[in-house]
Amino acid sequence: MKPSIEAVHEIRPDLRPEAPLDARLVALYRAASPEKKLAAVDRLNRTLQGLKEAELAARRPELSADERRAELRRWWLSARD
């Protein structure tokens, strides 16, 4: 039986770099519709961008919000760090 996509909130995968991907997470992803997969990727991207913007605000407090967003765009498109 395939797990429901709503069960993803109950999963706590091991996030250490050397740990293999949690089999339950793989099963949930495989069972998800393309729309659910795209929504998950969108949430992850928004979270990553929010974290990076917060890091920029802490590291470079002199930047305005517009300058931070421009820096975030440059970072996101260049994938330097």
C-alpha positions as a LaTeX table, in Angstrom:
\begin{tabular}{lrrr}
\hline
Residue & $x$ (\AA) & $y$ (\AA) & $z$ (\AA) \\
\hline
Met1 & 0.00 & 0.00 & 0.00 \\
Lys2 & 1.36 & 3.44 & $-0.93$ \\
Pro3 & 1.65 & 6.01 & 1.85 \\
Ser4 & $-0.49$ & 9.12 & 1.58 \\
Ile5 & 1.25 & 12.31 & 0.55 \\
Glu6 & $-0.14$ & 13.98 & 3.68 \\
Ala7 & 2.03 & 11.62 & 5.76 \\
Val8 & 5.11 & 13.56 & 4.62 \\
His9 & 4.71 & 15.87 & 7.61 \\
Glu10 & 5.34 & 12.92 & 9.93 \\
Ile11 & 8.67 & 11.97 & 8.34 \\
Arg12 & 11.90 & 13.05 & 9.99 \\
Pro13 & 14.69 & 11.92 & 7.62 \\
Asp14 & 18.31 & 11.68 & 8.68 \\
Leu15 & 19.85 & 14.78 & 7.10 \\
Arg16 & 23.51 & 13.90 & 7.62 \\
Pro17 & 25.40 & 14.06 & 4.29 \\
Glu18 & 26.56 & 10.47 & 4.61 \\
Ala19 & 23.05 & 9.12 & 5.33 \\
Pro20 & 21.11 & 7.53 & 2.46 \\
Leu21 & 17.76 & 9.06 & 1.55 \\
Asp22 & 14.99 & 7.82 & 3.82 \\
Ala23 & 13.04 & 5.04 & 2.05 \\
Arg24 & 9.72 & 6.42 & 3.33 \\
Leu25 & 10.48 & 9.79 & 1.76 \\
Val26 & 11.34 & 8.11 & $-1.55$ \\
Ala27 & 8.06 & 6.15 & $-1.42$ \\
Leu28 & 6.05 & 9.31 & $-0.75$ \\
Tyr29 & 7.75 & 11.13 & $-3.60$ \\
Arg30 & 7.12 & 8.27 & $-6.02$ \\
Ala31 & 3.45 & 8.13 & $-4.99$ \\
Ala32 & 2.94 & 11.87 & $-5.45$ \\
Ser33 & 1.30 & 13.34 & $-8.52$ \\
Pro34 & 3.35 & 15.63 & $-10.76$ \\
Glu35 & 1.43 & 18.60 & $-9.30$ \\
Lys36 & 2.35 & 17.58 & $-5.73$ \\
Lys37 & 6.00 & 17.10 & $-6.72$ \\
Leu38 & 6.11 & 20.54 & $-8.32$ \\
Ala39 & 4.47 & 22.08 & $-5.25$ \\
Ala40 & 7.08 & 20.41 & $-3.00$ \\
Val41 & 9.93 & 21.74 & $-5.15$ \\
Asp42 & 8.37 & 25.21 & $-5.06$ \\
Arg43 & 8.14 & 25.11 & $-1.24$ \\
Leu44 & 11.75 & 23.97 & $-0.97$ \\
Asn45 & 12.93 & 26.71 & $-3.33$ \\
Arg46 & 11.02 & 29.39 & $-1.41$ \\
Thr47 & 12.44 & 28.11 & 1.87 \\
Leu48 & 15.98 & 28.14 & 0.48 \\
Gln49 & 15.55 & 31.66 & $-0.87$ \\
Gly50 & 14.15 & 32.85 & 2.47 \\
Leu51 & 17.09 & 31.35 & 4.35 \\
Lys52 & 19.59 & 32.88 & 1.94 \\
Glu53 & 17.88 & 36.28 & 2.16 \\
Ala54 & 18.01 & 36.11 & 5.98 \\
Glu55 & 21.69 & 35.18 & 5.80 \\
Leu56 & 22.34 & 38.16 & 3.49 \\
Ala57 & 20.45 & 40.49 & 5.85 \\
Ala58 & 22.56 & 39.30 & 8.79 \\
Arg59 & 25.87 & 39.37 & 6.93 \\
Arg60 & 25.26 & 42.62 & 5.02 \\
Pro61 & 22.88 & 44.79 & 7.07 \\
Glu62 & 23.74 & 47.86 & 4.97 \\
Leu63 & 21.84 & 46.44 & 1.98 \\
Ser64 & 18.30 & 47.62 & 1.35 \\
Ala65 & 15.56 & 45.04 & 0.76 \\
Asp66 & 15.79 & 45.66 & $-3.00$ \\
Glu67 & 19.58 & 45.24 & $-2.95$ \\
Arg68 & 19.22 & 41.99 & $-0.97$ \\
Arg69 & 16.73 & 40.66 & $-3.52$ \\
Ala70 & 19.09 & 41.62 & $-6.37$ \\
Glu71 & 21.97 & 39.85 & $-4.59$ \\
Leu72 & 19.73 & 36.84 & $-4.01$ \\
Arg73 & 18.89 & 36.73 & $-7.73$ \\
Arg74 & 22.58 & 36.86 & $-8.63$ \\
Trp75 & 23.35 & 34.08 & $-6.14$ \\
Trp76 & 20.44 & 31.94 & $-7.32$ \\
Leu77 & 21.29 & 32.28 & $-10.99$ \\
Ser78 & 25.05 & 31.83 & $-10.62$ \\
Ala79 & 25.01 & 28.95 & $-8.07$ \\
Arg80 & 28.42 & 30.10 & $-6.81$ \\
Asp81 & 28.05 & 29.26 & $-3.11$ \\
\hline
\end{tabular}
